Amino acid sequence: MNKTGDETVDSMFDEIVETRIAPDGTLEASLKPDAEQEMENAVADMVRSWKEFRDASGDYPIAVWKYQWWRALCYLALAEDRLKEAFCGRDRSPASMKQYHKWRLKMIDGRRYRTDA
C-alpha cells in the first residue's frame, strides 16, 4: 500500500462525527474526540465476549439450556452492536456490511483478511 493509503487507514477511526437534532429541528454536529479509544474498547469487548461465548458453547447442544450460555450470548450481541457502530457508524450499505463482516471474522476467528485488489 502506498503512503497515501497508509495514512488513510491510520486516520480511518480518528474522527467520529456525533450529530444531534435539537427539539427546534436544528442539527448540531461535533467531532467525537475519543474515537480511537472507543474502537479499541469495542474490539477488546468483542474478542472477550466471543471467547466467553465459545467457552460456554463447549458442550453444545446441552449448553443452550444453561444460564451461562444465554448470558454469554447477550454479551456477545451487545459487543457486536458496539463494534458495528464503531466500525460502520450510520452507513449500513451492503458493501459496508460485507467489509465489516470480513474484518470481524478475521479478528475473532483469526481468518486471513484479503482485500479485493
SULDA-V296982 format. One record per residue. N is the residue number from 0. PSI is psi in radians with two decimals (* if undefined). Layout:
<<N/PSI> <N/PSI>>
This chain:
<<0/2.44> <1/3.02> <2/-0.70> <3/-0.74> <4/-0.71> <5/-0.72> <6/-0.64> <7/-0.80> <8/-0.73> <9/-0.60> <10/0.10> <11/-0.69> <12/0.24> <13/-0.52> <14/2.15> <15/2.25> <16/2.24> <17/2.17> <18/2.55> <19/2.48> <20/2.08> <21/2.79> <22/-0.49> <23/0.02> <24/-0.06> <25/2.61> <26/2.26> <27/2.20> <28/2.42> <29/2.71> <30/2.36> <31/1.99> <32/-0.41> <33/0.64> <34/-0.73> <35/-0.76> <36/-0.69> <37/-0.72> <38/-0.76> <39/-0.76> <40/-0.70> <41/-0.72> <42/-0.82> <43/-0.71> <44/-0.74> <45/-0.79> <46/-0.78> <47/-0.78> <48/-0.66> <49/-0.75> <50/-0.73> <51/-0.70> <52/-0.76> <53/-0.71> <54/-0.70> <55/-0.40> <56/0.14> <57/-0.69> <58/0.73> <59/2.45> <60/-0.08> <61/-0.55> <62/-0.50> <63/-0.26> <64/-0.07> <65/2.59> <66/-0.68> <67/-0.67> <68/-0.78> <69/-0.70> <70/-0.76> <71/-0.66> <72/-0.73> <73/-0.78> <74/-0.65> <75/-0.72> <76/-0.73> <77/-0.73> <78/-0.68> <79/-0.79> <80/-0.74> <81/-0.76> <82/-0.74> <83/-0.70> <84/-0.71> <85/-0.62> <86/-0.80> <87/-0.40> <88/-2.32> <89/-0.07> <90/1.91> <91/0.55> <92/2.70> <93/-0.66> <94/-0.71> <95/-0.74> <96/-0.64> <97/-0.77> <98/-0.75> <99/-0.77> <100/-0.77> <101/-0.79> <102/-0.73> <103/-0.75> <104/-0.68> <105/-0.74> <106/-0.83> <107/-0.51> <108/-0.12> <109/0.39> <110/2.67> <111/2.38> <112/2.14> <113/2.35> <114/2.72> <115/1.42> <116/*>>
